Amino acid sequence: MTHYLNYINGEWQQSANNQKYQSINPANTNEIVGEVENSTAVEVDTAASYSHQAFVSWKKLSGAARGHYLYKAADILESRLEDIAETMTKEMGKTLPEAKGETARGVAILRYYAGEGMREEGDVIPSTDADALMLTKRAPLGVVGVITPWNFPVAIPIWKMAPALIYGNTVVFKPALEASATAAKVIECFKEAGLPNGVVNMVNGEGGEIGQRIVDNPQINGITFTGSDKTGKMVGQGALNRGAKYQLEMGGKNPVIVTNDADIDLAVEATISGGLRSTGQKCTATSRVIIDEKIYPTFKEKLLKKVKEITVGNGLLPETWMGPCVSEKQLNTVLEYIEIGEKEGATLIHGGNRLTDNGRDQGFFVEPTIFENVTTDMRIAQEEIFGPVLALMKVKNLEEALTIANDVEFGLSASIFTANIQNMLHFIDDMEAGMVRINAESAGVELQAPFGGMKKSSSHSREQGQAAKEFYTNIKTVFIKG
């Protein structure tokens, strides 16, 4: 069994309390993927102190020099893609092709932000004084605390750390315990790339201990968080109380609207892919399917036929389309919501059970689940389940569909399937979501485009692309008089 240590000031270190956490394969709980440190606030303070010291010299490097380190890290990550993807599949359950795709995306993100070191960083602004020059430049925040979830253990940490680093910040990184072995392998790539000591640090442990200390530590100047709404609120409040900059991404209840002129086969495929891949464990996953009543019977028939073909099993097996839930806790949450849906009066038309046959008794497997006769006041139509559960909702027209789609507290991602340009424009303007997609699944994010939500889905900031600069830097206005 591999033991993964914390990474602080360029060295792999044990925590002072010598406590460990065992990462279990959710497809086979008899397999321990690795053992990681279950640290304390002391390790966070140590990492923050070294990160604060490293910031002084790191910020003074040219953007091109910082980019060189990211290019090297990208090459190393690419060379280890197979191993890291396999570890990801073993540790959190997504299928191996999905894990490979995510790791390859991490490589692309590193290269994208490495190039940022050679792009413009400010503007020249006309001054009312004809003999003066006025301009803006970007200043890094300092030490950035990075708190990430288990569902994308390569892509999300990298899309937070890469922009933080290229813009001159240093990092204290806390991965989710459920994905800490995968995170350690990502950090190994940064270490081998030769980043100076203290520039990137990783501390493993419970969120209540490690995450809270990242929020409270006065040497950490900014906090970027992806996770639950409840935890995100605490992160935001804690950061606000001490004046730290913060960025929150907290999930969604994402709808797909299917109009009566839609390509039904395309809509069915995208609904299944968007809602059930990664076992529905994506913040952008489709959870509500809002269908025009004229095509509802056809859509439902085609959807059920396709869902019945899905193979659920160990993500390392080539025949597996959908893997397990990440943990017993997450499995129980999904099963609880299925029970809630039935009690509230929704009609269960497929799935709904834990799978324990054909060697699946040692894993956290659940059937793809579909409800119909779902009304917007039901909890399964309002609350994020984070599992392979689809709620079908029948409507008379697009106006009703949009009303239902917007009748939730979240606003991350939404899709519409239609051939009508007016429907598309209406949806783009009136859908209350940070990302709207036309004739494409809800779960799709391109690294060069801004990503974030409206309403309770985010803190109204954006990640990825050029938009990342707005969080990881402050604007400094410069006035020069000759």
ROZA-657713 format. One record per residue (C-alpha): residue in one letter; x, y, z. Coordinates in steps of 0.25 Angstrom, whole numbers, plus 5000, padded with zeros to 4 digits. Example, Ala and Ser with C-alpha at 12.3 -4.5 7.8 and 13.67 -1.06 7.14 Angstrom:
ROZA-657713
a504949825031s505549965029
//
This chain:
ROZA-657713
m500050005000t500650144996h500650245007y500550395001l501050505010n500750645011y501650735002i502150855009n503350945005g503850854994e503850725003w502850615006q502550615021q501750545031s500750615040a501050645054n499950555059n500350435051q498850405047k498550345034y497350335025q497150205016s496650235002i495750124998n495350074984p493850104983a493649994973n494349894982t494449934997n495449824999e496449904992i497250014998v497750104988g498650184997e498850245011v498950395012e499250485024n498050535032s498650665037t498450775046a498350925046v499850925050e500250875036v499350985029d500051095037t501451035033a501051025019a500451165018s501751215025y502651155015s501751195003h501751345008q503251335008a503351274994f502351384989v503451494990s504351434980w503251364971k502451484968k503751554963l503951444952s503551484938g502251424933a503051354923a503951284934r502751244942g502051194929h503351104927y503051034940l501651004936y502050954922k502950854929a501850814939a500950794927d501950704920i502150624932l500650604935e500550564920s501650454922r500850404934l499450404928e499250264929d499650244943i498950364948a497650324941e497650184946t497850234961m496750334959t495750224954k496150134966e496050244976m494750314972g494050224962k493950294949t494250204936l495650194931p495350274918e494750384926a495950384935k496850394923g496050504917e496150584930t497650564932a497850604917r497050734920g497950764932v499050754922a498350854913i498050954924l499450954929r499950994915y498851094913y499251164926a500751154923g500451234911e499751344919g501151384924m501451444910r500051514909e499651654912e499351694927g498851834926d498351954919v498852094915i497752194919p497752344914s498052444925t497552584926d498952624928a499652634914d501052614920a500652484928l500552344925m499452254932l499352104931t498851984939k499651864943r499251734950a499751704964p499651564970l498851534983g499951464990v499651324996v498451254990g497751144998v497151044988i496050954993t495550854983p494550734982w494650584979n493950584966f494950644957p496250614965v497150664953a496450764945i495850854957p497150864965i497950894952w496950994947k497151074960m498651054963a499051084949p498551224948a498851254962l500351214959i500451284946y499951414951g501051414962n500351354974t500751234983v499851124987v499351044999f498550924993k497550845001p496950734992a495750644996l496150535005e495450434995a496350474984s497650504991a498450394985t498150454971a498450594976a499850544981k500150494968v499850634962i500750704972e501850604968c501850664954f501950804960k503150754969e503850694957a503650814949g504550884959l503650994964p504351064975n504151014990g502851074996v502251114983v501250994983n500850924996m499850814999v499250785012n498350665013g497250655024e495750675028g495050795023g494650835037e496050845041i496950875029g495950955020q495551035032r496951075035i497151115021v495951205022d496551265036n498051275033p498451425032q499551395023i498651335012n498151455004g497151384995i496251254995t495751184983f494651074987t493850974979g492850884987s491550884994d490651004996k490750985011t492250985012g492351095002k491551185010m492451165022v493651185014g493151315008q492751365022g494051335028a494851395017l493951525017n494151535032r495651555031g495651625018a496151515009k495751504994y494951384991q494351304980l493251194981e492651094972m491551014979g490750934969g489550934961k488150874958n488350874943p487150864934v487050814919i485950874911v485450784900t484450864890n483450804881d484350824869a485650764875d486450654869i485950554879d487150454877l488150564880a487450614892v487350474898e488850444896a489150574902t488250554914i488850424917s490250474915g490050594923g489250534934l489850394936r491350404932s492250404944t491050344952g490350484951q491450534961k491750664953c491250804957t490850824943a490150694942t488750694936s487650664947r486350714941v485850684928i484750774923i484050724911d482950784902e481650694904k481550674889i482850594888y482850544903p482450394900t483450384888f484550444897k484250354909e484250224901k485550254894l486150304907l485750174915k486250084903k487650154904v487750154919k487450004920e488649984911i489650044921t490649954928v490949984942g492249934948n493649954951g494250074943l495449994940l494649894932p494549934917e493049894916t492649984928w491950114924m491650164938g492450134951p492050144965c491750254975v492950314981s492650264995e491650195004k491250335009q490950374995l490250244991n489350265003t489050404999v488550364986l487750244991e487150345001y486750444990i486150324982e485250294994i484850434996g484450444981e483550324983k482950374996e482650514990g481850444979a482750444967t482650314958l483950234958i484050174944h485450114944g486550074954g486550124968n487250014974r488649984979l489349874971t490049764978d490049654968n491149604958g492249634968r491749774971d491449744986q492749804990g492449934983f491550064984f490750034971v489350094968e488450074956p488250194947t486950244952i485850324945f484550384951e483350444943n482150524948v483150614956t482650744960t483550864963d483250874978m483750734980r485150724987i485650634975a485350754966q486050854975e487250794982e488550754977i488650604978f489950584971g489650444966p489050374954v487650424956l486750484945a485450554947l484550564935m483550684935k482550704924v482150844919k481250914909n482151014903l483551084904e482951184914e482551084924a483851014922l484651134925t483851164937i484151024943a485551034939n485751164946d484951114959v486151074967e487251134975f488351094966g488751144953l490051084948s489751014934a488550994925s488350934911i487250944901f486950854889t486250924878a486350954863n485651094865i486551214865q485551294873n485451184884m486951184884l487051334886h485851334896f486651224904i487951304904d487351434909d486351374919m487051254925e487651284939a488951214938g490451244936m490551154925v489551124914r489751024903i488951004890n488750864885a489850814894e489850744908s489850824920a491150764925g492250824917v493250934920e494350984911l495651024918q495851154910a494451204914p493951264927f493251164936g492351194948g490851214952m489751304956k488951304968k489451204979s490351134969s491451224971s492051354977h491751424964s493251414960r493751334948e494851224947q495651184935g496051254922q496451404923a495351424933a496251354944k497151474944e496051554951f496151464963y497551434964t498051574962n497751724967i497751834958k498851944961t498652074954v499952144951f500152294948i501452344943k501852494942g503152534935
//
